[in-house]
Amino acid sequence: MYHNQPTPRTSFTRLLLYEYPMATAWVRGNYQNPQLSGLVKFYQTPYEGVLIEAEFFGLPNISEKNSSDFYAMHIHESGDCSDNFTKTGDHYNPTAEPHPYHAGDLLPLLGNQGYAFSTFYDKRFTIDDVIGKSVVIHAGRDDFSTQPSGNAGAKIACGEIRQGL
């Protein structure tokens, strides 16, 4: 019945395959996780939302054969990743929502032996809203309830969100 009808997935696939992202964050690990790196891409969609693609290498469980673990991924208020990421501020939360409803609360990463890939759609912010902010990866999983930030543990990686690729 619906097999010939285009869905948002069709547009999203085209964006990922043929378009450049409108913003990116090159994410690097802290001094305890120098092997950790990744790229988060932000694409504008025709649906008034943002398509986010994230790919990470060197997550902490890389040396554990057949391992998997979750890592919290958030947008923080400041793009300043200096001083072991202490200057990133709180989660991006322009509407003062409780956790996990902040605009900066992103889907968690599922690391499989150090690698994670995720693509998802979000309508809580625009790309212009997050330019100059940071993507932060935390050492643990987000519990989705502890206020204000989900008890996700230490910041282990950070990257400033910048316009373009």
N, C-alpha and C positions, 0 to 999 in steps of 0.2 A: 504494500500500500504506500509506504513512504520511501521506498528505496531509491526513487528518482528525484526526490525533493532535496534541495540543498539545505544543510543545517549549519549552525555556527562552526561545527568541526571542519566543514569544507573550507570556510574562510580562514580558520585558524591554520589549517594545513598549508594553504597557499602562503599565508604570512610567513610561516616558519621556513618554507622552502624557497621563496622567491623575494622576500622583502628584507631590508635592513632594519634592525631594531631602532626605535626612536631614542632609546636610552640603554645604557649598560652599566654594570658594576663588575669590575675585575676584583675578585675577592681573594685575599691572601691570608694565610694562617699566621698566628702569633708565633713568638719565639719557641714555644713548646710544641708547635705544630707546623714547622717550616715546610713540610711536604704538602700541606693543604692549600689548594687553590681551586678557583672556579670562576665561571662567568655566568652572570644573571642578565638576561635580555628582556627588555620591555617593549612590546609592540602595541601600537594603537589599533583598535579593532573598529569595525563599522557598527558595533553594538554598544557604544558609549562605555566601554570597559577596556581593560588592559589585559593582554595575554602575556604571561610571564613564563620564561623558559630558564631553567637553572640546571647547570651541569657542574659537578664537583668531583675532584680527584684528591686522594690522600686524606680522606676522613679518618679519624682515629682508629677505626676498626679494620684498617687495611691489612694488618698482619695476621688477623684471625681467619683461618680458612673457613669458607662457607658462612661467615658471620654476617649479621645484619643488625642495624640499630637505628633509632630515630634521633634526629638532631633538629632543634628548633631553628627556624629561619624567620627573622623579623626585619622590618624597616625601622631604623632608629632616626631620631630627629635631626642629628647632625652627621655630616659626611666626614668629620674629622676622625680618622682612624689611628691617630698618633697615640703615643703613651699607652701602649698595650690596650687600645680601644676604650680607654676610660672616658674619652671626650665625645662619645657618640650620643649621649643623652638617653632619654627614655624612648619607649616605642613611639613611633609616629601615631598621633591620636588627635586629629584636629577637631573631632566632635565629642571628646571627653567620654568615650564609651568604656565600659568595663572590659577587662580581658575575658575572653579572647575576641572581642568585637572591635578592637582598635583597627584602624585602616592599615596599620603596620604589622598586624598579625597575619603572617603568611602560612601556607601549608607546611607541615614539617617535611624534612628530607628523610628518605629511607635510604641509609647507606648500606650498600652490599659490598663487603670486603673493601671498604674505602671509597667506593664509587656511588654517586647518586645522580639521578636525572629526573627532572620533574617539569611538567608543563601544566599550567592552570590559568583560569580566567578570574578576574576580580573587577568589581564595579565600585569599590569603595574609595578609589583615588584615580586621578589622571596622571599621565606621565609628567606633565608640568608640575604637579603637586610634589613629586618625589625627587626631582632633580636637586642635587646638592645634599641629599640625605644619604644614609648608608644602609647596606644590607649587612646584617650581622648573623653569623652562625654561632650557636651556643653548644656547649659540650654535652648537654642532655636533651631529653625530650621535653616538650611543653606539656604541662599537665592540664591545660585549658581551663583552669579554675583559679589558681592562686593569683591574687592581685599584688602588684599591678602587671606582672609580666610572665606568669606561668611557671615560675620556679624552674627555669630551663638551665640554670648553671652558668658557668663562666663563658665569656665571649672568647671564642677560639679562632674566629676569622672575621674579616671586615673588608668592605669595599665601598667606595663612594659611588653613588649613582650619578652618572654624567650623561649629558646629551650625546646622542649618536653612538657609533661603534668604537 
